[in-house]
Amino acid sequence: MSDSAPQLLHLVIGGEVSELGGVTFKDLSQVEIVGLYPNYAAAQQAWKAKAQQSVDNAHMRYFVVHIHRLLDPGLEQKSGH
C-alpha cells in the first residue's frame, strides 16, 4: 500500500446479543474487541475465524465496523471504495 492510498480501517468486535438477529449486546462489559485491520479483507478473515469459534452459541455475534467511514464519511466518494 502506498503512502498516498487512504487507510480503510476496520474494527472487528463481538459478543452475546440480547435477541437472535439483534445488534444489541447483552452485556457491554463483555464485548470483545478482536482487532483493528487495515482493510476489509483482513477484517473479514478475523470476523470469520471468530464467528466459526462461536458457532455453537446462537446469541454470539461478531461485526465488522467500517471505521474509515466514521473518520471521513466522504472518503468512499473521493476514493471510489
C-alpha positions as CSV (number, residue, x, y, z in Angstrom):
1,M,0.0,0.0,0.0
2,S,1.5,3.4,-0.9
3,D,1.6,6.3,1.5
4,S,-0.9,8.2,-0.7
5,A,-3.5,5.5,-0.6
6,P,-6.2,6.0,2.1
7,Q,-6.3,3.7,5.1
8,L,-9.6,1.9,5.1
9,L,-9.6,0.9,8.8
10,H,-12.0,-1.8,10.0
11,L,-12.7,-2.9,13.6
12,V,-13.9,-6.4,14.5
13,I,-16.0,-6.7,17.7
14,G,-18.3,-9.3,19.1
15,G,-20.3,-10.5,22.0
16,E,-23.5,-12.0,23.1
17,V,-26.6,-10.2,21.8
18,S,-29.9,-9.8,23.7
19,E,-32.0,-11.5,21.0
20,L,-31.4,-13.6,17.9
21,G,-30.8,-11.5,14.9
22,G,-30.4,-8.4,17.0
23,V,-27.5,-6.0,17.3
24,T,-27.9,-5.0,21.0
25,F,-25.2,-6.6,23.2
26,K,-26.4,-8.4,26.3
27,D,-23.5,-7.0,28.5
28,L,-21.3,-4.2,27.1
29,S,-18.6,-5.1,29.6
30,Q,-18.2,-8.5,27.9
31,V,-17.9,-7.1,24.3
32,E,-14.7,-8.5,22.8
33,I,-12.5,-6.2,20.7
34,V,-11.0,-8.7,18.2
35,G,-8.8,-6.1,16.5
36,L,-8.3,-3.2,14.1
37,Y,-7.4,-4.1,10.5
38,P,-6.0,-2.1,7.5
39,N,-8.6,-3.3,5.0
40,Y,-11.9,-5.2,4.7
41,A,-10.4,-8.4,3.6
42,A,-8.2,-8.8,6.7
43,A,-11.2,-7.8,8.9
44,Q,-13.4,-10.3,7.2
45,Q,-10.9,-13.1,7.8
46,A,-10.7,-12.2,11.5
47,W,-14.5,-12.0,11.7
48,K,-15.0,-15.4,10.0
49,A,-12.5,-17.1,12.4
50,K,-14.2,-15.7,15.5
51,A,-17.7,-16.5,14.2
52,Q,-16.7,-20.1,13.5
53,Q,-15.3,-20.4,17.0
54,S,-18.7,-19.4,18.5
55,V,-20.9,-21.4,16.1
56,D,-22.5,-23.3,19.0
57,N,-23.8,-20.1,20.7
58,A,-26.6,-18.6,18.5
59,H,-26.5,-15.4,20.6
60,M,-22.8,-14.7,19.9
61,R,-22.3,-12.3,17.1
62,Y,-19.3,-10.6,15.6
63,F,-19.3,-7.5,13.5
64,V,-17.0,-5.6,11.1
65,V,-17.2,-1.9,11.8
66,H,-16.1,0.4,8.9
67,I,-14.0,2.9,11.0
68,H,-12.9,4.7,7.9
69,R,-16.5,5.7,7.2
70,L,-16.7,7.3,10.7
71,L,-13.4,9.1,10.4
72,D,-14.2,10.6,6.9
73,P,-17.7,9.9,5.7
74,G,-16.9,11.4,2.2
75,L,-13.8,9.2,1.8
76,E,-15.6,6.5,-0.2
77,Q,-16.9,9.0,-2.7
78,K,-13.5,10.5,-3.1
79,S,-11.6,7.2,-3.4
80,G,-14.2,5.1,-5.1
81,H,-14.2,2.5,-2.3
